[in-house]
Structures are given as structure tokens and as C-alpha cells.
Amino acid sequence: MPKLKKKKTKTKLAKAGKTKKTSVTECGNCPAACCHDLTIDIKKPRTNDDIEVLMWKLNYDTVAVYVRNRRWYLLVKGACQYLGKDGLCTIYGDRFDICRDHNPPHCEWFDDWYDYMFTDPKELETFIKAQRRGKKPPMPKGKWESKGAGRHKKGTRRRP
């Protein structure tokens, strides 16, 4: 599998031949939330086939689906290969632009990061059925455990 190509831009520190690690205090004592759990944009499931595929993915204990601001996402548990044992980035000075742009307060540690979370196929099925009947969807009881978990209470809906 080919590695992701990084943009050839370097920070002032990297140009000077220095590297810098993020200190824990810069990110508000966050346990490297942005370095855990890969989020992938997905389309809202519309057909029965779409729903079945998404339900199949939810059978894996490393996968969840969440909705935020009516956009759907697939969430996969894991940690970045460059995350050190101390919770700091080992390539901080030469990190990817997506990492460089991901900063507080708009991250999963400081922000409410989902409206609905599904960790089980039945939760998704119940949610979709309620939506199709025009009823208010029930609150899924997702139990997403992650080192990168934010302040938001698991399995709850963020807004009324």
C-alpha cells in the first residue's frame, strides 16, 4: 500500500533543521485526541443496500458511524504511526498539513463532535426506521471508547 504523500512545505523550525514536539499544555492536556481514531466522510445512507453495507461495517468493534450537522462519518479506531509513547508527535516539525490545520478549539477534545453516534447495527437500523416514518429518531446508546474521546458524553445527542 503506497504511503500518503506529504506536501513539500516546511515550518520555520524544520527549515532551520530543528524539530519541535507539541507540549501537553498547548493542547489543554488533551490525550492526543486528533492522533487517534480516523474519521472518513461518507454519504448518508439512502437505499437499503447503503444501509446494509453500513450495518455490516458496524459489526466491527473498531468501527462507528456518527452524524454531525447532518453530515455522516465513518470512525475507525486506531492511532497514528507517528504518535510517540509520550503522546507527542514524533515528526511534529514535518507533520502533514491536515495535522497542522487541526487545532483547538475546533477539535474533538474541545468541541461537541457528534449529534448521533452508532456503534451497533441495530442502533442504526432503529434510527433509519424512525427517520423514514417521520418520527424523531431515538437516542442511540453508542459506547465509543477512545483515548481521543472528547468531553461530550457518549451515546447522546448534542442538540435538542
DRENSENU-54602 format. One record per residue (C-alpha): residue number from 0; residue in one letter; chain; z, y, x. Coordinates in steps of 0.1 Angstrom, whole numbers, plus 2048, in hexadecimal, padded with zeros to 3 digits. Layout:
N
i,aa,ch,zz,yy,xx
NUM,A,A,Z,Y,X $
...
end
This chain:
160
i,aa,ch,zz,yy,xx
0,M,A,800,800,800 $
1,P,A,7F6,821,80F $
2,K,A,811,83B,816 $
3,L,A,811,85C,805 $
4,K,A,801,877,819 $
5,K,A,816,895,81F $
6,K,A,809,8B8,81F $
7,K,A,805,8C5,842 $
8,T,A,81C,8E3,83D $
9,K,A,83B,8E7,852 $
10,T,A,85A,8FB,84E $
11,K,A,865,915,868 $
12,L,A,87E,8FD,875 $
13,A,A,865,8E1,878 $
14,K,A,84D,8F8,88B $
15,A,A,868,901,8A3 $
16,G,A,86E,8DC,8A9 $
17,K,A,88F,8DB,897 $
18,T,A,89A,8C7,879 $
19,K,A,8B4,8CF,860 $
20,K,A,8C7,8B9,848 $
21,T,A,8D2,8C6,826 $
22,S,A,8F7,8CA,825 $
23,V,A,909,8BC,806 $
24,T,A,916,8DE,7FD $
25,E,A,8F3,8ED,7FB $
26,C,A,8ED,8D6,7DE $
27,G,A,90E,8DA,7CD $
28,N,A,91D,8B9,7D8 $
29,C,A,900,8A6,7C8 $
30,P,A,8FD,882,7D3 $
31,A,A,8D8,886,7DB $
32,A,A,8CD,883,7B7 $
33,C,A,8AA,88E,7BF $
34,C,A,8A6,872,7D8 $
35,H,A,8AF,856,7BF $
36,D,A,89B,84B,7A1 $
37,L,A,876,851,7A0 $
38,T,A,869,863,781 $
39,I,A,845,85E,775 $
40,D,A,835,872,759 $
41,I,A,827,85C,73E $
42,K,A,816,862,71D $
43,K,A,829,85F,6FD $
44,P,A,823,83C,6EF $
45,R,A,80D,83F,6D0 $
46,T,A,7FE,81D,6CA $
47,N,A,810,7FC,6C5 $
48,D,A,801,7F1,6E7 $
49,D,A,810,810,6F8 $
50,I,A,832,808,6E9 $
51,E,A,830,7E3,6F2 $
52,V,A,828,7EB,717 $
53,L,A,844,804,719 $
54,M,A,85C,7EC,709 $
55,W,A,851,7D2,722 $
56,K,A,859,7EA,73F $
57,L,A,87B,7F0,730 $
58,N,A,884,7CB,736 $
59,Y,A,889,7D3,75B $
60,D,A,8AB,7DF,764 $
61,T,A,89D,7F8,77D $
62,V,A,888,80A,762 $
63,A,A,891,823,747 $
64,V,A,87D,83B,731 $
65,Y,A,888,85E,728 $
66,V,A,87C,87B,713 $
67,R,A,881,89F,71E $
68,N,A,872,8BC,70A $
69,R,A,85B,8A4,6F7 $
70,R,A,84D,896,718 $
71,W,A,851,872,721 $
72,Y,A,85A,864,743 $
73,L,A,85F,842,754 $
74,L,A,87D,840,76A $
75,V,A,880,826,786 $
76,K,A,8A0,820,799 $
77,G,A,89E,823,7BF $
78,A,A,8A4,838,7DD $
79,C,A,88D,84B,7F4 $
80,Q,A,887,838,815 $
81,Y,A,890,858,827 $
82,L,A,8B2,85C,818 $
83,G,A,8CC,856,833 $
84,K,A,8ED,843,82E $
85,D,A,8FE,865,82F $
86,G,A,8EA,86F,810 $
87,L,A,8D5,888,823 $
88,C,A,8B0,889,829 $
89,T,A,8A6,87B,84B $
90,I,A,885,88E,84B $
91,Y,A,892,8AE,83C $
92,G,A,87D,8C5,852 $
93,D,A,85D,8B2,84A $
94,R,A,864,8A7,827 $
95,F,A,84A,8A6,80B $
96,D,A,842,8C6,7F8 $
97,I,A,84E,8B6,7D7 $
98,C,A,870,8B1,7E8 $
99,R,A,86F,8D5,7F6 $
100,D,A,868,8E3,7D3 $
101,H,A,883,8CF,7C1 $
102,N,A,8A1,8E5,7C2 $
103,P,A,8C0,8ED,7AE $
104,P,A,8C7,8F9,794 $
105,H,A,8A8,8E7,785 $
106,C,A,8B0,8C4,78F $
107,E,A,8C0,8A5,780 $
108,W,A,8E2,8AE,78F $
109,F,A,8E5,8D1,781 $
110,D,A,8D0,8CF,762 $
111,D,A,8D0,8BB,742 $
112,W,A,8B3,8A5,74B $
113,Y,A,8AB,891,72C $
114,D,A,8AC,893,706 $
115,Y,A,8A9,86D,700 $
116,M,A,8AE,850,718 $
117,F,A,8A2,82D,712 $
118,T,A,8AE,810,728 $
119,D,A,8A7,7F4,70F $
120,P,A,888,7EA,6FB $
121,K,A,89B,7EA,6DA $
122,E,A,8A6,80E,6DF $
123,L,A,882,819,6E3 $
124,E,A,876,804,6C5 $
125,T,A,892,813,6AF $
126,F,A,889,836,6BA $
127,I,A,864,832,6B4 $
128,K,A,869,822,691 $
129,A,A,87F,83F,687 $
130,Q,A,866,859,693 $
131,R,A,84A,847,680 $
132,R,A,85E,848,660 $
133,G,A,864,86D,665 $
134,K,A,88A,869,66A $
135,K,A,8A0,877,685 $
136,P,A,89F,85E,6A1 $
137,P,A,8C1,84D,6A9 $
138,M,A,8D3,854,6CA $
139,P,A,8CA,83A,6E3 $
140,K,A,8E7,82B,6F5 $
141,G,A,8D6,82A,717 $
142,K,A,8ED,822,735 $
143,W,A,8DA,82F,753 $
144,E,A,8EF,82A,772 $
145,S,A,8E3,83C,790 $
146,K,A,8F1,84D,7AF $
147,G,A,8DB,86A,7A4 $
148,A,A,8E9,86D,781 $
149,G,A,8EF,890,777 $
150,R,A,90B,8A0,762 $
151,H,A,8FA,897,742 $
152,K,A,90C,87C,72E $
153,K,A,8F8,85C,72E $
154,G,A,8E8,84F,70D $
155,T,A,8EB,870,6FB $
156,R,A,8D3,88A,6EE $
157,R,A,8D5,8AC,6FE $
158,R,A,8CB,8C2,6E1 $
159,P,A,8D3,8BF,6BC $
end
